[in-house]
């Protein structure tokens, strides 16, 4: 698998992820000009939301690995069957997750958020944002299908469309423009739900018009194959737990920061938004590596796995290096997108320099880790992630509660996470017996 082939799969995902993260950037930028409370609440509420949605995301990644393996084996008829069975599962999961968010989010956040203002604004956001899970779960499956079959251009188109819809509704609903009601943080949540709905419709129309149904036996909705579900769950369940735990730990990180003060939380939300944007190539190339590893194993070439991973790491690293280089020389301009308060800009700048370094570690760690997942040994990947997260949270607690470092020092915890993840994943791929795993 050469660089051109990797890039061909990855670049549409990069475009799609960039658009997806422009949504997060836009939400944060608009809310930053609304108030520091809204900015901090959006951080807590958004990460809580994604910690829950990661259960569906993990299942989607598992479906993606299984689909890619079937493509590698040349068994395309099973691709559609896998998609249909995944859809059954995700629709039921979506209903359960919406119910959980509506019923359990208020008491959970009330118990753990210190500021009453942050709590109130967070609940305002979540009470509306939760309904987007119904559409997000379907979108996750379409994304898994198109990445799994290595037809990724539609990912870019769909999320660019999503970004346009979200930005429009953010602007008119947060600030009450063009005859729309002024809704503040609730408007940001509703804008995201509308964007998810529009993209789901986009995926459905595109798939009905452009995908060869008979080739993949798509949308045949045959009788439930419990053996297929067993294989799907075996691959997906560890990824559901692993991804949810990863976001939950970041949620805990932000809760610890919230106890440092509303200013530190506002700084961290600005940094989070920029950090996630810098990470777009990392997650995109990692998704490509995930699919390519599964495909080459399905084709019968497990010896090619490490070559694929290292080539992907190089492309990912240099992509992030370019983004960091662009941002490095004028961070004030970047921060001013989110706020025009000079003191907040000045206090955010040192934290931004900290994450520039961390962003250059993640192409190695994340790609190696997704290589582990791509082998199908997702249970082992989950165990690796749990071990890394324990070290990460231990480091965060040490920095905040024991050493009582300022917010820039607290964000050095990202170096722990990226470094531990890369080292443990490399050791697994180097020494573990994963080449014969069947899924």
N, C-alpha and C positions, 0 to 999 in steps of 0.2 A: 504494500500500500504506500504510494508515493505522496509527496507533499501536495501535489495538485489535487489528488483524489480526496485527501483530508480537507483541504481548503474548499473544495466544491461542496462538500457536505456541511462544513462549518459556517461558511460566510452567510448563508441565508438565516441560520440560527442566530448569528451575531446581529444581523439587521433586526431580526425579530426581538431579540433580547434587548437591544438598544432601544427599540420603540417601547418595549414593556417597561424599561427602567426610566425612560422619559416620562412615563405616566407617574412613577413614584417621585421623580424629580419635580414634576409639575405640581403634584399634590403638596409636596414639602415647600416648594417655592411660594405657592399661593398662600398656604397656611402660615408660612413664616412672616408674610406681610400682614397677616390678620392679627396674630398675637403670639407671644412666647408660649402661653398656655396651650393654644391650639397646636403649635408646633410640637411641643412635648407630648401632648395627648395622642397626636397622630403616630408618634413613634411607638408608644406603648400599645395602642389599639391595632396598628398595622402588623406589628410583630406577633401579637397574640392571635390575630386572624390567620396569619401565615403559618404559625405553629400548628393550628388546627387543620388548615388546608393541606399541609405537608403530608397528612395521612393519605389524601387522594393523590397528591403528587408522587408519593412513593409507590403507590399502586401503578400509576401511569408509567413510571420508570421501569417497573417490573414487566409490564406489558410491552414496553419498548424493547427490552432485552429479549423477551420471548419472540416477538415479531421479527427482530433482526436475525435471531438464530434460525427461524423458519425460512427467511429469505436466503440466508447463507447456505442452507441445506437444499434450496430450490423447491421447497414445499409451500408454494404461494397460496394454495387453497386453504391452508390452516391459518393464514394471516387474518382473513376475514372472520373466521370462527373465533379466533382469539380476540379480535376487536369487539365482536358482538357480545361475547361472554363478559368482557371487561366493562362494556357499557351497562349491562344488567347490574353488575356489582357497584359501579360508580354512581348510578342514579340512586340506588338505595342508600349508599354511603352519604351522598349529598344531603338527602332528607334528614338523616340522623345528625349530621354535622350542623345543619341549620338549626335544628331543634336544640342541640347542645349549646350553640352560641347564644340563642335567644334566652334560654332558661338558666344557664350556668355562668355565662360571662359576668353578669352583674355581681353575684356573690363572690366569685373568685377575685375579680379586680378590687372589689370593696375591701377584701381581706388583705390585699398585698400592696395596694397603691397608697402612698403616704398622703399625697396632696388631694384634698377634696375637689379642687378645681380641675386637676388632671383627671381624676376619676370620672367626674361628671361629663367632661368633654369626650373621654374615651368611650363611655357608654353611648353617648349620642352617636358617635361614629359607628360603633359595632352594631347597634340595633338596626341600622340600614345596610351596612356592608355585608352582614351575614348572608343576606339573600342572594348575593352574587355567587355564593358557593354552588348553587344549583346550576349555574351556567359555566362556572369555572371548571367543574368536574368533567363536563362534556368536552370543553376546550382542551383540558389536559390529555384526554384520550385521543383526540384528533392530532394533537402535537406528537404523542407517542407513536401513532400510526405513521405519520409522515416522516419522522426521524428514523423510525425502525425500517422503513422501506427505502430510506436514503433519498426521498423526494422532498427536500427541505425548503425550496423556494417559497412555498405557500406559507411557511412559518413567518418569513419576513413580511410578506404581503399582509397577512392577517394582523400582525401586531403593529405595523405602521398604521393600518386602518384603526386599530384599537386606540393607539395614541392620539390620533386626530379627534376621534369621538370623545375621548376622556378629557383632552385639553379644552375642547369647546364647552363641554358641560361643567367642567371645573370652573371655568371663568364665569359662566352665566349663573351658576347655582351658588357658588361660594359668595360672590359679591352682588348678586341680584342684578345682572345686566340684561338688556334687551327685553324687558318685560317679565323676566323670570324672578321668582321670589329670592330674597337674600337669605341663605340658609347656613352660611358659615361652614363649620366642620361637617355638618350633616350633608351639605352640598357636595363635598369631596367624596363622601361615601356613596351617595346616590350616583354621582358621575361614574364611579368605578363599576357599579352594578350595571348601569346602562351600557358601558363599554364592553363588559363581559357578554351581555346579551347580544349586542350587535355582532361581536366576533363569532359567537356560536352560530348565528344565522349565516354569517359569511362562510364559515367552515362547511356547513351543511349544503349550501348552494353550490359551492366550489366542488365538493366531493360528488354530489349528484351529477354535475355536468362534466367533470374532467377525469374521474377515476374509473378505470375499467373494472366494473363489478365482478364480471365472470372470472377474471384473472385471479382475483383475491377471494372470491366467494363472499363478498362483503354484503352486509345487511340482509343475509338470508335468515337470520334469527331461528336457527335450528333448535331442536330439543337440547336441553342443558346436558352438557358432557361434564360429569363430575370429575372425571379423570383430568380433564383440561383445567378445571378449577383448582384441582389439587396442585398441578404444576405451577399455575399462575400464583397461587397463594404462597407456595414454597419459595418462589423467587421474589414476590412482591412484599410479603409481610415484613421481612426484616428491613426492607427499604422504607416501608411506611413508618416503622418504629424509629429507624435511624434518622430519617429526615425530620420527623416530628420532634425527636429529642434534640437535634441540632438547632432548630429554630426555637425550641423551648429554652435551651441554654442561652441563646442570644436574648430571649425575653427576660430571663433571670438577670443577665448582664445589664439590661436597661432598667430593670427594677432597682438594682443596686445603685446605678447611676442616678436614678430619680431620688434616692435618699440623700444623695450629695447636694441636690438642689435643682430648682427649675432651670436655672441658667446652664448648669452642666448637662441637663437632659436636652435642652434646646440645641446646645453645641453638638451633642452626640447625634441628634437626629439629622442635622445638616451634614455631619461627617458621614453618617450611615448612607445618606442619599448619594453623596459623591463616591463613596467607597463602592457601593453596589454598581454604580455606573462604570467605575474602573474595572470591576470584576466581570463585565459583560463578556469579553473574549474568553475569560477563564471558564465560565460555566458553559459557554457555547462550544468551545473546543473539547471540554470534558464530555458534553453530551455526544459529540461526534466520536470521541474515543470509545465511549460506552457502546455505541452501535457498532463501530468498526471492529472492536475486540470480539464482540459476540458473533459478528459475521465471519471473521476469519477463522474462528474456532469452528463455526458451523460448516465452513468450506473445507475443514480438515487441515488447517495450517496453524496450530497453536504456537509453533515456534516463531511466528511473525508478530505475536502479540507485543513483545517488548519493543520491537522496531516501530510499530504503529504508535505506541505510547510515547516514546522518546521524540519521534518526529512531531507528534501533536504538542508535546511540551514546548518544543522550540518555537513553533508557530504561535502558541499561546503567550509565551514569555515575551517575544518581541512585539506582539500586539499591545500587551499591557505596558511595556517599556515606552512605546510611542505615546500612549495616553498619559502616562505619568510625566513624560518629558514636556508635553504640551501644558499640563496643569502646573508643573513645578515652578515656572518662572513668573506666574501671575496668579497666585492663589486667591488674592483679594477679589479679583474680578469674578472668580468662580463662586466664592462665598456670597458676594453681593447679589447673586441671583436669588438667594434665600432671605436676605435681610439687608436693610440699609442702615442698621444701627452699628455705628463705628466700633463701639466697645465689644459687641458680639462678634464682629468680623475679626478684631484683633485677638480675641480669646480663642477663636476657632482655628486660626492659622497654624499654631504649633501642632494641634491635633492632626491637621491635614498632612503635615510633613511626616508624622508618625505613620499614617496609613499608606503613604506613598511607598515606604519600604516594605510594609506588610504585603501590599498588592503584588510585589515582585516575587514573593515566596509562594503565593497561592497557585500560580500556573503549574508548579512542580507538584505540590501536595495534592491539589484537587484532581489533576489529571491522573496521577498514579492511583488515587483512591477510586475514581470512576473506572479505571482499568480493572481493579479488583472486582467491582460490581459487574462489569461487562463479562467477566468469566462465568457469571452465574452463581458464584459463591457468595450470595448476598447475606447469608447468615454470618459468615466470617467477616464480611465488610461491616455489618452492624456491630459486631463485637469490637472491631478496630475503632469504629466511630465512638462507641461508648467509652472505651479506654481513653481516647483522645479528649473527649468532652469532660471526663472527670479531671484530667490534668488541666484543661482550660479553665474550668470553674474554680479549681483550686488556686490557679494563678490569679484569676480575677479577685477572689476573696482576699488573697494575700496583698494585692496591690491596693485595694480599696479599704478593707477593714483593718489590716495589720500595719502596712506601710503608710496608709493614708496619703497616697500620691495625688497630685492634681490630675485633672481629666486627661491631659496629654499622656501622662505616665500610665494611666489605667488602660488606654487604648493599645499599649504595647503587648497586651494579652493576645492580640491577633497574631503576633509572631509565634507564641506558644502553639496556638492551634495549627497554623499552617505548617510549622516545622515538625510537630509531632505527627500530623496526618501524613505528610510526605514520607517521613522515615519509616513509620509502621507499615504503610502501603508498599513501599519498596522492599522491605524485608519479607513481606508476605509473598509478593510476586517473585522474589528471588529464590526463596527457600521452600515455600509451601507446595503441596501437590494439588494443582488446580486444573491441569491440562485435560483431564479426562471427565470433567464434570458434565453431566447430561441435564438438560432442562426441557 
